[in-house]
Amino acid sequence: MKWKHPPIIKIYEALGSVADNRVEISENAGKVFSSSGNKYYTIAYDPEARAIMSNDNASFWKGYLGYPSIAFLMKTGVLPYDASVAELLKGVVWKDINQKFKNDFDKTLEYILSSKTEVQKKVLREFVSMINDEITKLDLHLLGTKKAPPEGY
C-alpha cells in the first residue's frame, strides 16, 4: 500500500521543523517534535523497501505522507534540504495557526507567507515545488501498520 501525496503545506511544515531542530535521527528511525514542543511523532524507514511509517495525525487519519516523514527524509538526505530556505520558516507555530484557520491549509499558508517578501515567497515556492516533485518520484509505501498518534497539544 502506498502513501497518498501530501498537501503542499506539509512540505513547508517539514522545512520549518528541520530548521527548528525538532528532528532527531537514529539510523532508520527518528522523532519529530511538534511545533508546540509538547509531543513527538515516531518515524521508521526502510530504504530498501522504499517504505516509511509515522504516527502523526495526517498519516494515521488521512493516509497521506505527513510532515514528520517528510522532515525525516530531509534530515537524512533522502529529500533535498536547504537551510537558507528553511530558515524562512523557522519558529512558525503550525498547530496554533492551523487551529486559527480551522485546518484550512490554504489560509494557513497564505497567513504564513504574508510576512515574507516577494523574493522570499518565490524562493520558498520554487524549493517546495522541487521537493513536491521529489516526493512523487520516491513513490513511498507504508511500513507496517498505521500507529495511532500521540494525545495532547
Wavefront OBJ file of the C-alpha trace (Angstrom):
o trace
v 0.000 0.000 0.000
v 1.323 3.431 -0.956
v 1.097 6.777 0.795
v -1.178 9.382 -0.740
v 0.580 12.527 -1.873
v 0.638 15.225 0.853
v -0.852 18.695 0.616
v 1.872 21.191 -0.323
v 1.723 22.853 3.112
v 3.172 19.701 4.686
v 6.449 20.365 2.854
v 6.581 23.893 4.293
v 5.844 22.456 7.728
v 8.601 19.863 7.345
v 11.119 22.541 6.333
v 10.211 24.529 9.441
v 10.572 21.536 11.738
v 14.071 20.783 10.418
v 15.032 24.476 10.702
v 13.795 24.455 14.322
v 15.951 21.393 15.134
v 12.866 19.376 16.052
v 14.046 16.258 14.179
v 16.120 13.547 15.881
v 17.575 10.684 13.854
v 18.810 7.285 14.969
v 19.761 5.251 11.876
v 16.473 4.384 10.114
v 14.241 5.723 12.870
v 13.545 9.118 14.313
v 11.435 11.501 16.336
v 9.917 14.751 15.179
v 8.706 17.101 17.874
v 5.530 19.102 17.296
v 5.694 22.875 16.900
v 4.190 23.193 20.397
v 7.040 21.031 21.714
v 4.595 19.040 23.847
v 4.637 15.778 21.893
v 6.631 13.933 19.293
v 5.963 11.613 16.399
v 7.963 8.468 15.720
v 9.248 7.548 12.284
v 10.543 4.224 10.945
v 12.100 3.985 7.497
v 13.203 1.079 5.314
v 15.176 2.476 2.361
v 15.394 -0.860 0.520
v 11.615 -1.323 0.622
v 11.025 2.395 -0.055
v 8.665 2.354 2.922
v 8.118 4.714 5.847
v 5.767 4.966 8.822
v 4.921 7.843 11.131
v 2.300 8.164 13.830
v 1.280 11.737 13.018
v -2.387 12.669 12.605
v -2.300 13.143 8.829
v -0.617 9.814 8.201
v -2.978 7.957 10.520
v -6.291 9.635 9.683
v -5.847 10.897 6.113
v -3.392 8.368 4.683
v -1.009 10.870 3.168
v 2.656 11.358 3.895
v 2.750 13.673 6.909
v 5.237 16.409 7.665
v 7.209 14.282 10.202
v 8.057 11.743 7.487
v 8.985 14.494 5.047
v 11.165 16.175 7.692
v 12.856 12.839 8.478
v 13.577 12.287 4.781
v 15.050 15.795 4.513
v 17.191 15.385 7.618
v 18.567 12.045 6.366
v 19.321 13.369 2.868
v 16.706 11.295 1.037
v 14.953 14.543 0.121
v 16.817 17.792 -0.557
v 17.102 20.363 2.223
v 18.377 23.916 2.049
v 18.978 25.583 5.416
v 18.810 29.087 3.942
v 15.333 28.386 2.528
v 14.141 26.577 5.664
v 15.319 29.496 7.809
v 12.386 31.463 6.355
v 10.035 29.073 8.188
v 11.865 28.908 11.483
v 9.769 29.485 14.604
v 6.366 29.026 12.970
v 3.891 27.569 15.470
v 1.995 25.490 12.921
v -0.520 23.962 15.309
v -1.738 27.356 16.552
v -2.022 28.808 13.060
v -3.790 25.712 11.704
v -6.273 25.889 14.577
v -6.804 29.609 13.995
v -7.870 28.811 10.424
v -9.738 25.597 11.342
v -7.208 23.454 9.424
v -7.813 25.324 6.178
v -4.290 24.773 4.860
v -4.647 27.338 2.076
v -5.470 30.062 4.617
v -2.689 28.894 6.924
v -0.120 29.046 4.129
v -1.415 32.431 2.949
v -1.051 33.748 6.513
v 2.493 32.414 6.902
v 3.624 33.716 3.526
v 2.044 37.136 4.132
v 5.004 38.064 6.345
v 7.536 37.231 3.602
v 8.882 39.429 0.834
v 8.037 38.607 -2.781
v 11.572 37.282 -3.277
v 11.269 35.048 -0.192
v 7.892 33.736 -1.361
v 9.350 32.921 -4.778
v 12.331 31.107 -3.247
v 10.055 29.108 -0.946
v 7.563 28.205 -3.678
v 10.284 27.057 -6.084
v 12.064 24.946 -3.475
v 8.823 23.416 -2.189
v 7.723 22.630 -5.754
v 11.002 20.799 -6.361
v 10.562 18.802 -3.128
v 6.985 18.016 -4.130
v 8.280 16.501 -7.379
v 10.912 14.502 -5.475
v 8.248 13.072 -3.139
v 6.333 11.851 -6.183
v 9.476 10.139 -7.517
v 10.091 8.372 -4.182
v 6.770 6.514 -4.533
v 6.802 5.505 -0.858
v 4.904 2.602 0.675
v 3.543 2.172 4.179
v 5.967 0.409 6.510
v 3.874 -1.948 8.618
v 0.528 -0.974 10.086
v -0.504 2.539 10.981
v 0.072 3.614 14.569
v -2.239 5.959 16.464
v -0.955 9.499 17.001
v 0.062 10.748 20.444
v -2.530 12.537 22.543
v -2.298 16.150 23.643
v -1.353 19.513 22.259
l 1 2 3 4 5 6 7 8 9 10 11 12 13 14 15 16 17 18 19 20 21 22 23 24 25 26 27 28 29 30 31 32 33 34 35 36 37 38 39 40 41 42 43 44 45 46 47 48 49 50 51 52 53 54 55 56 57 58 59 60 61 62 63 64 65 66 67 68 69 70 71 72 73 74 75 76 77 78 79 80 81 82 83 84 85 86 87 88 89 90 91 92 93 94 95 96 97 98 99 100 101 102 103 104 105 106 107 108 109 110 111 112 113 114 115 116 117 118 119 120 121 122 123 124 125 126 127 128 129 130 131 132 133 134 135 136 137 138 139 140 141 142 143 144 145 146 147 148 149 150 151 152 153
